Amino acid sequence: MSEILRKGDIGQRVADLQADLRRAGYAVERTAIYDDRTRAAVAALQAAAGLVVDGVYGPKSRVALADFDVSSLLKESDLIAAAERLGVPLASIKAVNEVESRGRGFLPDGRPVILFERHVFWKQLVAHGVDPTQYGERPAILSRQRGGYAGGAAEYVRLAYAMQIHAPAAQEAASWGSFQIMGYHWKALDFADIESFVATQHRSEGDQLATFTAFVLADAALHRALKAKKWAQFARLYNGPAYAENLYDIKLARAYARFAGETQEAG
């Protein structure tokens, strides 16, 4: 069952949300239809909590409605700062955040989401002057081929085993946070070392977005594509040649058009 509710959805889960919103002081009727008034109430909840305002009810809005701590979650102000730093419309950053991020930058236990890449670990060992072949057959963490993923918190088990071989190379071989930035980019992004990079990803989703922003600024072609709203080029550079299989460019274009339209309506 999806954790996300948005305009047009119907059913018991929408009715329950409307009841919760009413108890929290938002003027919505319990119609079981995610209508304009429900969307406006969710957007007001998000704005009051400082979260990204999109009117979509998901895990982060659920945290805010329960009045839990949202300090580590992505804020509307973080997106505004990224848009200003990159010199692009806020709608562009919101589109990229919706399509290219994992949605949440942290696991339920508070650690940043990661994905350990065994083939990158092989390359990073070589980069550190270490011969990977001396460690024999370890397909879970070390291979010339990609794969071996465990997902979720289990990725930290793979990372821990790899760190026993070579800690910096292992951390460089993982993608970190909402925007899946690979650790080996730490130097190009002006971090002092891989440990500083990793510590930053632990702080907040805002820091993860700032890392993504630095990543875009460090790649002139990627930055130009984002500024020009050339979504296919941006998706190809960011996701690789298989971007079209997942329709990333189409999703980005549609998300941008929707957020740009919302901005005009607000104005």
N, C-alpha and C positions, 0 to 999 in steps of 0.2 A: 504494500500500500504506500502511495506517495506521501511524503512529508509536506509537500507543497500544495497550497491552495491559492487560486488566483481567480480573477474576474471570469465569470461564466461557469464556474464549478457549481455543482448542486449536491445536496445530500446531507446526511446526518452530521458529518464532520464540519460542514459549513454552518449548520445550525448550532452545533456546540461552540464553534468559534464565535458566532454572533452573541450567544449567551454569555460567554466569557468577556467579550468586549463590552457588553451592557453592564456587567458587574464591575468592570473597570472604569465605567463612567462615559463610555462612548455611545452616542445616540444611533443605534442600529436596531432594526427589527429582526426578530428570529424567523426569517423566511426560508431558510435552507438554500437560498440562492446567493451566490457571491456577486452582488450587484455593485453599482457605483457607490452607494452609501457604505457598504462593507469595505470596499477598496479604500475609500476616503478615510474610514476609521482606522484601518491598518496603517495607512500612510501617516496619519496623525500619531499613532502609537510609535511608529518608527522615528518620526521627527522628534517626538518628546524624549525618546531614548538616545537620540543622536545617531541612530543607525542609518544605513543606506535607505533612502526613501524610494520605494518602487511599488508599494501597494500590494506586494505579493507576500502571503503569509507562509513563512518557512521556519526552520529551526531557530534562527536568530530572533525573529519576531516573537516566537513562542517563549524564548528566554526573557525578552523584554516584558511580555504580558504577565509572566510569572514573577516579575520584579526581581529577577536574579541579576548578578553582576554581568555587565556587558562591556567592561573596560577593555577586554582583549579583542573585541569584535570590530569589524570594519565599520567606519563611520562615514557619513555623508561628507564631513569635512576632510577626510582622507582622500576621497575621490576628487573633491574640489582642488585640493593641493596638488594632486597628481596631474590633473588637467592643466592647471596653471604652469606647472613645471615643464610639461611636455608641449605646451602651446597648442592644445586641441580643445574642442568643445567638451563640456562635461558629458554630453550624450555619448561621445566616443568612448570615454573611460568607462561609463556605465555599461556600454555594450560589451566591451572587452571583459569587464568584470563578470558579467552574466554568462558569457559564452566560454571564456578561456580559463576562468578560475574553477577550483573544485567546489566552490560554494562556501565551504568552511575550511579555514586554515589550520584547525586544530582537531585532534582526536578527542573523544569524550574524556579521556584522562588528562587532557591539558597539553599534551605534546604536539608539536607541529606535525601535520600530515607529511609523510615522505613516501617515496618510491625508490627502492634500492635497485640500481642497474648493474647487474653482474658483469656485463660486457664493458661497461665504463670503468668498473673497478679494475679489470684486467689492464685497460689502457692507462689508468692512473698509477697503477703499480709500476708499469714500464716508465712512466713520466718521472717517477720518484727513484728510478734506477734499481728497481726490484724485479727480479725474474719471476713472473707468475707461475711458470712451469714447475718450479721447485715445490709447490704446494699440492701437486697431484690433482686428482679428480675431486672437485668440490662444486658440483653443478648448482647448488642452492645459492652460492655467493660468488663464484668465479668461473667465468667462461668467456670464450670469444664471441658467443652468440647471446643475443638478448633473451630475456625470459626468466623463469624461476620465481615469478612474483607470488607473494603470499597475501598481500593486501592488508590494509588497516594497521592495527598495532603489531601484527606479525612481521611487518617490514622492519621494525626495530630489532627483532630477533636476528634477522639476516644481517642488519647493520652491525649489531654487537659482535657477531661471529667474525665479520670482515674486519672490524676494528682490532680484533686480536692479532690479525696479520699486519695491518698497517692503518692506524687510526686516521691520519689525514687523508690518505687515498680513499678510505672507505667513506668518509663524510663527503668528500668531493664527488663520489660516485652515486650520491643520492640526490633526488630532486626534493626541494623543500617548500612547504607552505602552499598557499592558495594558488599561486601561479606557477608552481612546479619548476622553479629556477634551480638548475643544477649547481651543486656545490663548487665544481671546478671553475666556475665563473668568478669566484671571490676576488681574485686579483684584478680582473678587468673592471670590476664594480667598485674598486677602491677600498676594499676591506683590508685590514692589516694582515689577516690570516684566515684560514678556514674556520678556526674556532670563533672568531669574531662574527663571521658570516652566520654560523649556526646559532650563536647566541642571539643575534638580531631576529632570526626567524622564530625564536622562542618568545619574543616579547609581545607581539600583537599582530593582528591581520593588517593593521595600518603599516607596520614595519615591513611586512611581506609585500604590500603594495608598493612601498617606497623602493624595495629591492627590485621589483618588476619595472618600476619607472626608470631606475638606474640602468637596468638591462636594456630597455628600449633606447635610452639616450646613448648607450655605448655602441649601438648598431645603427649607423646612419641610414642604411637602406630600410630597416624596420621602422625607424622613426619617420622617414619620409612617407612610407606607405600609410602609416597611421594618420599623419597630418593631412594627407591627400584623400583619406577615406577609401583607399584602394584595398578593399577588404580581401580580395583573392590573393593579392601580393602579400599583404600582412599575414594572412593565415598560412600561406606557403612558407614564409620566412620563420614564422613562430612555431608552426606545427610540423613542418616538413612536407614532402611531396604528396603524402597521403591525405592532406587536409580536405580535398574535395570529397573523399569517401564519406567523411563525417559532416559534410555540408557546412564547415566552419565559416566559410565566406558568406554564404547565404544567411546563416544564423546571425552573423555580425551585422550584415546590412539591415536585416529586419529589426534587430534589437536597436540599432542606431536610429532607424526611422521612428520607432516607437518612442524612444526616450527623447528624441529631438521634438517630436510632436507634443509630448507632455510638457516640455519646457516652454513651447510656444503657447500652449493653453494656460500655463501658470502665469506667463507674462501678460 
